[in-house]
Amino acid sequence: MSHTAEIIAVGTELLLGNITNTNARTLSESLSTLGINVFWHTVVGDNPERLREALEIARRRADIILTTGGLGPTYDDLTKQTICETFHQKLVLHPDILEDIRSFYESALHVPMPENNTQQAELPEGCTVFDNPVGTAPGCAFEADGVHVLMFPGPPHEMETMLRRCGEPYLRKLSKEVIVSRDIMTFGMGESSVDELLHETMSKMTNPTLATYAKPSEVRLRATAKAATEEEANAMLIPVWEMVCKTLGNVVYGVDVSGLAEVCYAQLLRRGLTLATAESCTGGMAAERMTAIPGASKVYRGGVVSYWTSVKAEVLGVPQEILDAYGAVSEETARAMAEGVCRVTGADVGVSVTGVAGPDPDERGVPVGIVYIGLATPEGTFCRKMDSGRRRRDRIQGLAANHAFDVVRRWLTGLPVETI
Amino acid sequence: MSHTAEIIAVGTELLLGNITNTNARTLSESLSTLGINVFWHTVVGDNPERLREALEIARRRADIILTTGGLGPTYDDLTKQTICETFHQKLVLHPDILEDIRSFYESALHVPMPENNTQQAELPEGCTVFDNPVGTAPGCAFEADGVHVLMFPGPPHEMETMLRRCGEPYLRKLSKEVIVSRDIMTFGMGESSVDELLHETMSKMTNPTLATYAKPSEVRLRATAKAATEEEANAMLIPVWEMVCKTLGNVVYGVDVSGLAEVCYAQLLRRGLTLATAESCTGGMAAERMTAIPGASKVYRGGVVSYWTSVKAEVLGVPQEILDAYGAVSEETARAMAEGVCRVTGADVGVSVTGVAGPDPDERGVPVGIVYIGLATPEGTFCRKMDSGRRRRDRIQGLAANHAFDVVRRWLTGLPVETI
């Protein structure tokens, strides 16, 4: 039997336009992967009457209701109370959860728990508790009158963590079959080109299925298989993976990885090499992505953010003649930056980024969107020129950081690095 | 008389989680500044029955309905037809619009107009046409049975362009009052503590209002006033600002700013000082936040990501004796890093971050969550010790970067920096 879910986001800040309802997308993507239909999203403010109305409407249209938000410690967080009234559930204090919250404050945050956090430990009697390892508000799920109600906190990283750890397992039990998904990651090809190459095949697929999701400058392909067992589903996904690699080639860089930096980390670790970064227009973004990986210090020595030209010369030792002759944004400077950061940090591999993120062209008139990626390796120094065109500053920076890691991963896997 | 609007987004791709409903946020933000209440967002797929249901529900709750999406040329673009049926409007072909679309294809896209684009030129009889300078689908607005219906295309840049050019002028004619909001930014006090201090006052306020929004490690207070004129509304917000500053004190760091880095940027610019960063556990996050600001190069020289201890010694010149005696995560090292980065970059002010982001304690057993912030200034060197406790790695890094900028902004504004 196939289920129908409805998503209700609670939060006045959504109705005021202060934040975007990204939770609805995260939940919808997960539900469609689980083979659960979603026909409605609703957003209401921190208002019990309207939330009750939304719940009454939703219970008539769906047999699964997912809510986000309104589980916080403040007085306008009324989701639990309103849901319990609507579905005639008793809200009871869970002493063990209260202890968790109290100890999260005392041992983790080293402050006493504010008393109004007590209400976060109140949950519907007999519900399935969704614990919150990254925050204080727990979520939960219960069934009443044939409707499953799942409550998640509003902060997206808390909601997503809880969805993966507790929500998806709970939902998977409701649908009889096993659903397995794999995210095939690509960099260097636009969504429309990927779509052109794969559309005909994708449109013919029913199980497994294949769908594209575009992130800025990356395209993620989600392959999903339904089967009786996980092994069976996994086996069904292998030919999909092979077909995608055959069709798209080297733009495919990994499966179920967070991004290019993670792939570089794994390759460097395997090869016993260390990396350093020298950044101008990305201003530390590449370093930050590398050090976001737990255990990054095994392969990443450090880097220099040479934002001023003087820092390129004095800290990285880029020869003044090169800076004078070619300018700070040039292939020659990119190469010298990469070699320089290897020299000063002792890393085996150095990657550099110098370009114009805007809003204005550089003093020599290099236009916005031009970025040079330098790569210094034991086998020699390379350079890739990227022209992103006149995009928004943060888009250009993000794209340039991606190119930097793409250059590193292509060199580590024996592919040409200068072009994609 | 104050109006109530409801936003209905049409598009199956929203329900599948392929895209996020950013249009709802753009519309909500615009409506709230126009003083129009928004109590509901709804998303439905490309399905006439469910769109009709959404419209029937909305017309009972609101006197302004805004729709996005479903105006395209393909067979599943049924918004106009469904709305016209629901509100008993006649859909008629507008020859002048058909000409616009045809010439958009021929002159801009250099291809003949596909015949199925003809239906894009069909609009409700006697409606106000919203022309679309950046796409082919025009929007429109009409009034029926006391309800104003506004239709916008789905692609965000087309929707937003049309909203500014046609939608907002149309809505401004309907609403009498202006709403002005100010975001009061705080750092260093948790949401529950802020709430405890302000709840009683906030709950008594009706106009202006005050609401708290928590971001990781920051609390934003939004003060909103409704009045006949913008000047009047602005004047009403001054006492709110004064009350919040009086109640919360120095944790308040600015109004309508994106974050602590932006406040530091403005202060440094005003004082004619330059900044450099030396980061260990934040791995470039502070540098990245600084360089996210357009024009950052006016005050930010650059930085060093001294992830390995050897980089602290060789690039930043932290004395080996200090590293041996106190370890990489210590007050002494933090101070030497800040002084070192000023020396190598020539910056007036240097801020450093060294700590343990986890998952594991450092080799000397310093626990996860301990971070030292060093600050080197012409007036001497300072240090703040932060103990965030065992949070998630990225939260510790984000919090540490915030502390770094908080130390800088407190020094720049003559406040003590060692403690909050």
Interface residues (C-beta under 8 A of the other chain):
Chain A: A9 T12 E13 L14 L15 L16 G17 N18 I19 T20 N21 T22 A24 R25 T26 L27 S28 E29 S30 L31 S32 V38 F39 W40 H41 T42 V43 V44 G45 N47 R50 A54 I57 G72 P73 T74 Y75 D76 S107 A108 L109 H110 V111 P114 N116 N117 P133 V134 P155 H157 A211 Y213 T277 E279 C281 T282 G283 G284 M285 A286 A287 E288 M290 T291 A292 P294 G295 A296 S297 Y300 R301 G302 G303 V304 V305 S306 Y307 W308 S310 V311 E314 V315 V344 T345 G346 G358 P359 R393 D394 Q397
Chain B: A9 L14 L15 L16 G17 N18 I19 T20 N21 T22 A24 R25 T26 L27 S28 E29 S30 L31 S32 V38 F39 W40 H41 T42 V43 V44 G45 N47 R50 I57 S181 G190 E191 S192 S193 D195 E196 H199 S203 A211 T212 Y213 A214 P216 R222 T277 E279 C281 T282 G283 G284 M285 A286 A287 E288 M290 T291 A292 P294 G295 A296 S297 Y300 R301 G302 G303 V304 V305 S306 Y307 W308 S310 V311 E314 V315 V344 T345 G346 G358 P359 G369 D387 S388 G389 R390 R391 R392 R393 D394 R395 Q397
